Amino acid sequence: MIVRIDKKIYSDSCISKSVYALADKYTILRSVDGQNEILDVQSVGLGAETEESARRDIINTLNDFKLRCTIEEETKDIRTVIYAKAFADYTESSE
């Protein structure tokens, strides 16, 4: 089964994390075709019925990691402030 993924939508990091997360279920070979990442998904006994299930599994995992990346990017500044405040309090209390 071949799954084409638009690299403008999903980053390389997102695709890599998704492929790794699914490594226990599928053997996935990655290649690039222009703007698309090509995932060649192989699994023992991957029939027509389970092929659609595998496709859904891949898309759901990609969307999960894309959302995680978005949240991480949007909260980066907040985390930096929290870390700075936490270490500032530690430095003050240790003196």
N, C-alpha and C positions, 0 to 999 in steps of 0.2 A: 504494500500500500504506500502510495506517495502522498505526502502532505506538503503543500506549498505555503510558505509563511512570508509575508511581506516584511522585509527588514526595516521599512520606514515606520512600521507599527511596533514591532517587537525588536528590542535591542539584542545584540549578540549575547550579552550577559543573561538576559531573560531567557533566551533560547537555550543557552548552555545549562542554566539551572533547571529548566524544565526537562531537558533530555536526561540530566543526571537523576532527577527525581523519579523519572519513569524507567530508569535502567533495570529495576528489578522485574518489570513487566514485559518490556520490549527491547529488542536490539534496534537501535536507531543509528543509521548512517547519515551524516550531514554532508551537504554539498551546496554550492552557491550557483545560482543561475540568474545573472543580472541583479535585479532588485529583490529577488526571492531567495529565501533559504529553502532548500529542498531536504525534507526528512524522508528517508526511505525506511519505513517501519516494518520490522520483521518480527514475527512471533510464531512459535509452534502452534499450529491449528488455528491460525487467524483466518476464519471463514468470513462469509459475507455478513452474517449477523454480528459477529464480534468485531468486524472491521469498523462498522459505524460506531460501536461502543468505544473502540480504541481511538477513533478520530475525535469523539467527544472528550475523551480522557485527555488527549493531547491539547485540545483547544482550551479546556478548563484549566489545565496546569499552566499553559502559557498566560492565560488571563490572570490567574492567581499571582504568578510572579511579576507580571506587568503592574498589577495593582500594588504589590509590595514595593516595587521600585519607585512607583509614583509617590506612595506614602513616605518612603525613606527620603526622597528628594524634597518633598514639601515640608517635612519636619526636621530637616537637617539643621536649620538655624535655631530652632527651639531646643534641640538636643545639645547644640554647642553652648547655648546660654545656660542650660541646666548643668552641664559638665563644669563650666567655668565657675558657676555659683557654688557647686558642690565642693570643688577643690579650693575655692577661695575661703569658704567656711572652715575647711579642714586645716588650711594653712594658718588662719587666724586663731583657731582653738588650740593648735599645737604649740603656739608661742608662749 
